[in-house]
Amino acid sequence: MWTYEEEEEEEEEEEERKRRRPRKRLLWELEPDIKGMNSNWKQQERMAQERISWRIVVGTLCFTRCKS
């Protein structure tokens, strides 16, 4: 027979197992695209602050990825 305390312990163990470092960080995933645009991370950060410029960049990336 199980108790409420045992169930809590099992849930805590599951939560501990779920915490892991991401396999890839965002920068690592975006780095090839940024290099392909002859840009750097700082320029992209500034552009992300400008809504219209960011939409153009994301639209371009989505379009080029869909074609290949």
C-alpha positions in Angstrom: 0.0 0.0 0.0 1.4 3.4 -0.9 1.1 6.6 1.1 0.8 10.2 0.1 4.4 10.8 1.2 5.7 8.1 -1.2 3.8 9.7 -4.1 5.4 13.1 -3.3 8.8 11.6 -3.3 8.2 10.0 -6.7 7.1 13.4 -8.1 10.1 15.1 -6.7 12.4 12.5 -8.3 10.7 13.0 -11.7 11.1 16.8 -11.4 14.8 16.4 -10.7 15.3 14.2 -13.7 13.6 16.7 -16.1 16.1 19.5 -15.3 18.8 19.3 -17.9 20.8 21.7 -19.9 19.3 22.4 -23.4 21.0 20.4 -26.1 21.5 23.4 -28.3 21.3 27.0 -27.3 19.5 29.5 -29.4 22.7 31.2 -30.6 24.1 27.8 -31.8 20.9 27.2 -33.8 20.8 30.6 -35.3 24.6 31.0 -35.9 24.6 29.5 -39.5 21.7 31.7 -40.5 23.3 34.8 -39.1 26.6 34.1 -40.9 24.7 33.5 -44.1 23.3 37.0 -43.8 26.7 38.5 -43.3 25.7 39.8 -39.9 26.6 39.2 -36.2 24.7 38.5 -33.0 24.8 42.1 -31.7 23.3 43.5 -35.0 20.6 40.9 -34.8 19.8 41.8 -31.2 19.4 45.5 -32.2 17.3 44.5 -35.1 15.0 42.4 -32.9 14.2 45.5 -30.9 12.9 47.1 -34.1 9.7 45.3 -34.9 9.5 46.0 -38.7 13.2 45.1 -39.3 12.7 41.9 -37.3 9.7 40.8 -39.3 11.6 41.3 -42.5 14.5 39.1 -41.2 12.2 36.3 -39.9 10.2 36.4 -43.1 13.3 36.0 -45.2 14.6 33.2 -43.1 11.3 31.3 -43.2 11.1 31.8 -47.0 14.7 30.6 -47.6 14.3 27.5 -45.4 11.0 26.5 -47.0 12.6 26.6 -50.5 15.4 24.2 -49.5 
